[in-house]
């Protein structure tokens, strides 16, 4: 099993080049076809205002949008040629509130979708809520690349977060091409449940055994943390273990509960320092 079609979202953000490089790195290792998708924003205004706008203003906005798309696609094509990766620059148009839906439509024809983490200091990066919506809506495994970029060859030491949920099981399956190529996989359970319906005497050992049958070198670990939040425990453990990739299920609780309580997924998205492969 391998990722044969990967889609990366292109935009005008400062981190786009680093995200593209991470996608090219992965595509080269997987011998995959890489699609670079730029979604240009259609001009929109309330009907009462649009009728009063000069036609040349609308035309200038459209021309600027085309110019930005051409620039992003040219940079993507040049980077792909340099990396020797089979690539397909692609552009489309959508209103601002339709971008996630368009990404979902194109993403469902890929094995993996690469998006960028929201950068609070860059107004041109994908919004935080838009990234969260994409995780839920695309229906494909999503590789989120932090705006600081990814280490070359990332995925040598993945940290797999395991809580025996449906979402975590999906993440294991979706990440197999990376897990099988890794030097070692650390399986981490945070505050695991005990008892006959819990995680057993050695939390994570069962899924580590399943992974071993796929040729994955996995080691199970568990942490009981009462002082740190689960998200902080995950990120601290990743740093201590020298992990260069997180693999996790996303939004295991209801969306409403995540919005009210914050949730592990949201906290990880906000403080991510390495790529994260997420499944929902």
PyMOL commands that set and color helices and strands:
alter all, ss='L'
color gray80, all
select helices_A, chain A and resi 16-30+47-50+55-83+96-107+128-137+166-181+205-212+230-241+255-261+264-271
alter helices_A, ss='H'
color red, helices_A
select strands_A, chain A and resi 5-10+33-41+87-94+112-116+142-145+158-161+185-190+218-223+245-249+275-279
alter strands_A, ss='S'
color yellow, strands_A
deselect
rebuild
show_as cartoon
